[in-house]
Amino acid sequence: MSTPVREAPHHNTLTCYTNYGCRLPDCVERKNAWARSRDEGLREGTWQPLEDAAPVRAHVARLVAAGLTRQRVADLAGVPHQSIADLVCGRRNTRGMRHRTTSEFAAKILAVDPALASPARVDATGSKRRIQALVAAGWPLLHIGRQMGLNPQRPEQILRQDRVYATTRDIVTQGYNRLHRLQPVRRGVPKDKARLSRAQAEAQRWPTVAYWADRMDVIDDPHFEPMYGVTRRLIVAQDANEVMRFGGLDRQAAADRLGVHKSYLDHALREYPQYAVDVAA
C-alpha cells in the first residue's frame, strides 16, 4: 500500500519545499535564493536565525489565561492577529502550527505583560456611571452612542451589563472626558430631549457630572457607594427604622438615640413612610 503524497497548499513560500518536499524549479530556486541570503548574512554578521516558538506560544497561553483574547494580544504586541493564530493553532487546511519564529516577533509577544495589560473584559461600573452622569447633564442615550462613535444602542446596553470589553471602557472614558464639558443643546440635542434625559436621571437618582468632579478617583470603584440624592432626613428615617425594629424603641426613644428632636423624626418618617414602624408614638 503506497503512502499518499501530501500536496503543498501553495507555492509562494519555503513551506512547500521544506514541509511538502516540493521540487518544482521555481520553488527550488526560491529555496536556493534564501540559502544565498542566509550565507551572505552569516558572513556579514547580520543573519538572525529563527528560534523555537514554544516559549512564545506558552506566553500567549498565559496571556489568554489572564483574560486577554488573541486579538487583544495582537493589538498590544503590534502584530497581525493571523500571526498569533499561526503560532497557536496554524491555518486550517493550509499549514500546521508555527514552530519557529523570528527573534523580533518573539520579543514583541514576550513584552506583553499580563499584569499590566487590560483584560478582555473589565468591570462596567465606571462606564455605567459616566453614561448616567452624561444623561443627567441632558445627553440622551442615543446621542451619547453617536458622539462616542459607538452603536447608538450601545450605551443603553452597557447600563444593563456587569462587564464590558476593555476597549469599550476606554471609548466611554475618552468620550466622557470630551462630552461632560459640552452643552448638549449646542451639539444638536433638542431641548425637549435634553429635558427628558435630565428628568430620567433625576428619577433614577443618577449622580451628576458635578458630583463626580470631586470623586473621579472612585468613579471606577464598584465598592464605592454614591450617596448622591441622599438627604439627612432619609438617613435619619433609615436609622430610626433600624433602632425601632431591632431595639423595640418608640419614636421618642429613637429620636433621643439618634440625637434629633422627635418632631424632626416625625417629619422624616412622613417624608419616607416606607421606614415608619408601627409602634407607640
C-alpha positions as CSV (number, residue, x, y, z in Angstrom):
1,M,0.0,0.0,0.0
2,S,1.5,3.3,-1.1
3,T,1.7,6.3,1.1
4,P,-0.2,9.3,-0.4
5,V,1.9,12.3,-1.2
6,R,0.9,15.5,0.5
7,E,0.2,18.3,-1.9
8,A,1.6,21.7,-0.9
9,P,-1.2,24.2,-0.3
10,H,0.6,26.9,-2.2
11,H,4.0,27.6,-3.9
12,N,4.9,31.1,-2.8
13,T,6.9,30.5,0.4
14,L,9.5,28.0,1.5
15,T,6.8,25.8,3.1
16,C,6.2,23.8,0.0
17,Y,9.9,22.9,-0.2
18,T,10.6,22.2,3.5
19,N,7.3,20.7,4.6
20,Y,6.0,19.0,1.5
21,G,9.1,18.1,-0.5
22,C,8.1,20.2,-3.5
23,R,10.9,20.3,-6.1
24,L,9.3,22.5,-8.8
25,P,12.0,24.6,-10.4
26,D,10.6,27.9,-9.1
27,C,10.4,26.5,-5.6
28,V,13.9,25.1,-5.7
29,E,15.2,28.5,-6.9
30,R,13.3,30.2,-4.1
31,K,15.0,27.9,-1.6
32,N,18.4,28.5,-3.1
33,A,17.9,32.3,-3.0
34,W,17.0,32.0,0.6
35,A,20.1,30.0,1.3
36,R,22.3,32.5,-0.5
37,S,20.8,35.4,1.5
38,R,21.4,33.4,4.7
39,D,25.0,32.7,3.8
40,E,25.6,36.4,3.0
41,G,24.0,37.4,6.3
42,L,26.2,35.0,8.2
43,R,29.3,36.4,6.6
44,E,28.3,40.0,7.3
45,G,27.1,39.2,10.8
46,T,23.5,40.4,10.1
47,W,21.8,37.0,9.9
48,Q,19.1,36.4,12.5
49,P,18.2,32.7,12.6
50,L,14.7,31.6,13.6
51,E,14.2,30.5,17.2
52,D,12.0,28.0,18.9
53,A,8.4,29.3,19.1
54,A,7.4,27.2,22.1
55,P,8.3,29.8,24.8
56,V,6.3,32.4,22.8
57,R,3.4,30.1,22.5
58,A,3.5,29.4,26.2
59,H,3.4,33.1,26.9
60,V,0.4,33.6,24.7
61,A,-1.3,30.8,26.6
62,R,-0.6,32.7,29.9
63,L,-2.0,35.9,28.5
64,V,-5.2,34.2,27.4
65,A,-5.5,32.6,30.8
66,A,-5.2,36.0,32.3
67,G,-8.2,37.1,30.4
68,L,-6.9,38.6,27.1
69,T,-8.2,37.5,23.8
70,R,-5.8,36.6,21.0
71,Q,-6.9,39.7,19.1
72,R,-6.1,41.8,22.2
73,V,-2.6,40.2,22.5
74,A,-2.0,41.0,18.8
75,D,-3.1,44.6,19.3
76,L,-0.8,45.0,22.4
77,A,2.1,43.4,20.7
78,G,1.6,45.3,17.4
79,V,1.5,42.2,15.3
80,P,-1.2,40.8,12.9
81,H,-3.8,38.7,14.5
82,Q,-3.1,35.9,12.0
83,S,0.5,35.7,13.3
84,I,-0.9,34.8,16.7
85,A,-3.3,32.3,15.2
86,D,-0.4,30.7,13.2
87,L,1.5,30.4,16.4
88,V,-1.3,28.8,18.4
89,C,-3.2,26.6,16.0
90,G,-2.0,27.1,12.5
91,R,-4.2,27.7,9.5
92,R,-6.8,25.1,8.8
93,N,-6.2,23.0,5.6
94,T,-3.2,25.1,4.6
95,R,-0.4,24.8,7.2
96,G,0.3,23.4,10.6
97,M,1.2,25.3,13.8
98,R,4.2,27.6,13.7
99,H,7.1,26.0,15.4
100,R,9.8,28.6,14.8
101,T,9.8,32.4,14.7
102,T,12.0,35.4,14.4
103,S,13.6,37.0,17.5
104,E,11.8,40.3,16.7
105,F,8.4,38.7,16.7
106,A,9.2,36.8,19.9
107,A,10.4,39.9,21.6
108,K,7.1,41.7,20.8
109,I,4.9,38.9,22.2
110,L,7.1,38.3,25.3
111,A,7.0,42.1,26.1
112,V,3.2,41.9,26.7
113,D,2.8,41.7,30.5
114,P,-0.4,40.1,31.7
115,A,-0.1,42.1,35.0
116,L,-0.1,45.4,33.1
117,A,-2.3,44.8,30.1
118,S,-6.0,45.5,30.3
119,P,-8.0,42.2,30.3
120,A,-10.5,41.5,27.5
121,R,-13.5,42.2,29.8
122,V,-13.5,44.6,32.8
123,D,-15.9,45.8,35.4
124,A,-18.5,48.1,33.9
125,T,-19.1,50.3,37.0
126,G,-17.1,53.3,35.7
127,S,-18.6,53.1,32.3
128,K,-22.1,53.0,33.6
129,R,-21.5,55.9,36.0
130,R,-20.1,58.1,33.2
131,I,-23.0,57.4,30.9
132,Q,-25.5,58.1,33.8
133,A,-23.8,61.4,34.5
134,L,-24.0,62.4,30.9
135,V,-27.7,61.6,30.9
136,A,-28.1,63.8,34.0
137,A,-26.4,66.5,32.0
138,G,-29.0,66.3,29.3
139,W,-27.4,63.8,26.8
140,P,-29.9,61.2,25.6
141,L,-28.5,57.7,25.4
142,L,-28.8,57.6,21.6
143,H,-26.8,60.8,21.3
144,I,-24.2,59.6,23.7
145,G,-23.6,56.5,21.5
146,R,-23.3,58.5,18.3
147,Q,-21.0,61.1,20.0
148,M,-18.7,58.3,21.2
149,G,-18.6,56.5,17.9
150,L,-20.5,53.6,19.3
151,N,-23.6,51.9,18.1
152,P,-26.4,54.3,19.2
153,Q,-28.0,51.4,21.2
154,R,-24.7,50.5,23.0
155,P,-24.9,53.0,26.0
156,E,-28.3,51.6,27.0
157,Q,-26.9,48.1,26.7
158,I,-23.9,49.0,28.9
159,L,-26.2,50.2,31.7
160,R,-27.5,46.6,31.9
161,Q,-24.1,44.9,31.9
162,D,-21.7,44.0,34.7
163,R,-18.7,43.7,32.5
164,V,-17.6,45.3,29.2
165,Y,-14.7,45.0,26.8
166,A,-11.6,47.0,27.8
167,T,-11.8,48.8,24.5
168,T,-15.4,49.8,25.2
169,R,-14.4,51.1,28.7
170,D,-11.6,53.2,27.1
171,I,-14.0,54.6,24.5
172,V,-16.6,55.6,27.2
173,T,-13.9,57.1,29.3
174,Q,-12.5,59.2,26.5
175,G,-16.0,60.2,25.3
176,Y,-17.0,61.3,28.8
177,N,-13.8,63.4,29.2
178,R,-14.8,65.2,26.0
179,L,-18.6,65.4,26.4
180,H,-19.1,66.3,30.1
181,R,-17.9,69.9,29.5
182,L,-20.2,70.5,26.5
183,Q,-23.8,71.7,26.3
184,P,-26.0,69.0,24.7
185,V,-28.3,71.6,23.1
186,R,-25.4,73.2,21.4
187,R,-24.4,69.9,19.9
188,G,-27.7,69.1,18.2
189,V,-29.7,67.7,21.1
190,P,-33.3,69.1,21.0
191,K,-34.3,71.0,24.2
192,D,-37.2,68.6,25.0
193,K,-34.9,65.6,24.6
194,A,-32.3,67.1,26.9
195,R,-35.0,67.9,29.5
196,L,-36.4,64.3,29.3
197,S,-32.9,63.0,29.9
198,R,-32.3,65.1,32.9
199,A,-35.7,64.0,34.3
200,Q,-34.8,60.4,33.7
201,A,-31.6,60.7,35.6
202,E,-33.2,62.6,38.4
203,A,-35.9,59.9,38.8
204,Q,-33.2,57.2,38.9
205,R,-31.1,59.3,41.3
206,W,-28.1,59.1,39.0
207,P,-25.2,61.2,40.2
208,T,-24.3,64.2,38.1
209,V,-21.1,65.4,36.4
210,A,-20.7,67.9,39.2
211,Y,-21.0,65.1,41.8
212,W,-18.3,63.0,40.2
213,A,-16.0,66.0,39.6
214,D,-14.6,65.7,43.1
215,R,-14.7,61.9,43.1
216,M,-13.0,60.8,39.9
217,D,-10.6,58.7,42.0
218,V,-13.5,56.4,42.9
219,I,-15.8,56.6,39.9
220,D,-14.5,53.2,38.7
221,D,-14.6,51.6,42.2
222,P,-17.5,49.1,42.4
223,H,-17.1,49.2,46.2
224,F,-17.8,52.9,46.5
225,E,-21.5,53.6,47.1
226,P,-22.5,57.1,45.8
227,M,-24.6,59.0,48.4
228,Y,-26.0,61.3,45.7
229,G,-29.5,62.4,46.4
230,V,-29.4,61.1,50.0
231,T,-30.8,63.7,52.4
232,R,-30.2,63.8,56.1
233,R,-33.9,63.1,56.7
234,L,-33.6,59.9,54.6
235,I,-30.6,58.8,56.7
236,V,-32.5,59.6,60.0
237,A,-35.6,57.7,58.7
238,Q,-33.5,54.6,57.8
239,D,-31.6,54.7,61.1
240,A,-34.8,55.1,63.1
241,N,-36.3,52.2,61.3
242,E,-33.4,50.0,62.4
243,V,-33.3,51.0,66.1
244,M,-37.1,50.8,66.4
245,R,-37.4,47.4,64.8
246,F,-34.4,45.8,66.5
247,G,-34.3,47.8,69.7
248,G,-38.0,48.0,70.4
249,L,-37.8,51.7,70.8
250,D,-40.6,54.2,70.4
251,R,-40.2,57.4,68.3
252,Q,-39.1,59.5,71.3
253,A,-36.5,57.0,72.4
254,A,-35.3,56.5,68.8
255,A,-35.0,60.3,68.4
256,D,-33.0,60.5,71.6
257,R,-30.8,57.7,70.4
258,L,-30.1,59.4,67.1
259,G,-29.6,62.8,68.7
260,V,-32.5,64.6,66.9
261,H,-35.7,66.2,68.0
262,K,-38.8,63.9,67.9
263,S,-40.6,66.4,65.6
264,Y,-37.6,66.1,63.1
265,L,-38.0,62.3,63.2
266,D,-41.8,62.6,62.6
267,H,-41.1,64.8,59.6
268,A,-38.5,62.3,58.3
269,L,-40.9,59.4,58.6
270,R,-43.7,61.3,56.9
271,E,-41.4,62.1,54.0
272,Y,-40.2,58.5,53.8
273,P,-43.2,56.4,55.1
274,Q,-41.7,53.2,54.0
275,Y,-39.4,53.4,57.0
276,A,-42.1,54.1,59.6
277,V,-42.6,51.4,62.2
278,D,-45.9,50.6,63.8
279,V,-45.0,51.2,67.4
280,A,-46.2,53.5,70.1
281,A,-45.5,57.2,69.2
